[in-house]
Amino acid sequence: MTPISPENPLTSEDAQALLAMLPTRVEIKRGMSERELNQVEERWGFRFAPEHRTLLGAGLPTGGRSWPDWRDGDAEKLAEWLA
């Protein structure tokens, strides 16, 4: 994979390759739509970095303590993540 830079942004293919490297205990759900990403940002008052949006659009990693479930996660747990 080519290093990510402003001249070489993360592609969907790169994001899928990164997701494939995650441990098997991490579930990869269907990627988030632009609408879903916008709703998360509006609800929680922050903006995903462009690379993070690309990654979450390619697949939504969930499980364990490393990955919040932005689509179906418990609101209290998500608030703890962001605190």
N, C-alpha and C positions, 0 to 999 in steps of 0.2 A: 504494500500500500504506500502511496506517495504521501509525504508529509503534508499536513493541512496548513494552508496559509491563505491570506486574502486573495492571492493570485491563483490558488489551487484549493477551492472550498471542498468540504466533505460532500461526496456524491451519495446518492441512494445506494449504489453498489458498494461503496466503501462502508457505509453504515451497516449494510447487511453482513458484510465480512466481519466487522467488529462484533455484531450481535452473535454471529456464529461462534466466536471465540469465548463467549460467556460460559461459565460452568453449567452443567446440565440441570442443576437444581434451580436455575433461573428460568422461569417460563417466559417465552416470547409470544405475546399476544399480537393480534392484528395491529398494524401501525395506526397512529392517530391521524385524523383528518386535520386540515387547517382550521376548520371550525372548532373541533375539539381542543386543539392547542390554544386557539384564541380564547375559548371559554375558560380554560384553566388559568391562563394569564390574567384574564379579567377578574375571575373569582378571587384569586390569591394575590393579586397586585404585584406581579413581577413579569419579566419577559424572559423567555428561553433564549439562549444564545442561538445564532443561526445553525451551528453544528448540532446543537441539542435538538432543535426542531427537526432537522434532517434525520437524526438518529431515531427519534420518537415517531417520525412518519414512516420509517422503514419497519419498525417493530417496537412494541411496548414491552420492555423487560419488566417483570414483576417477580416478587418473591424475596424471601430473606429480608435482611436489614439493609441491603444495598440499593434496592430499587423500589421507589414508591409507585403505586398503581394509580396513575393520574386519571384513569377512566373510571374505575370501580372501587377505588380505595376508600376506606373509612375517613370521613372528614376530620375527626379528632386526630387520627394518626398522621394525616397529611399536615395538619396544623402543627403537630409536634415536629415533623420533618423540617418545616419552614421556620420554626422558632429559633 
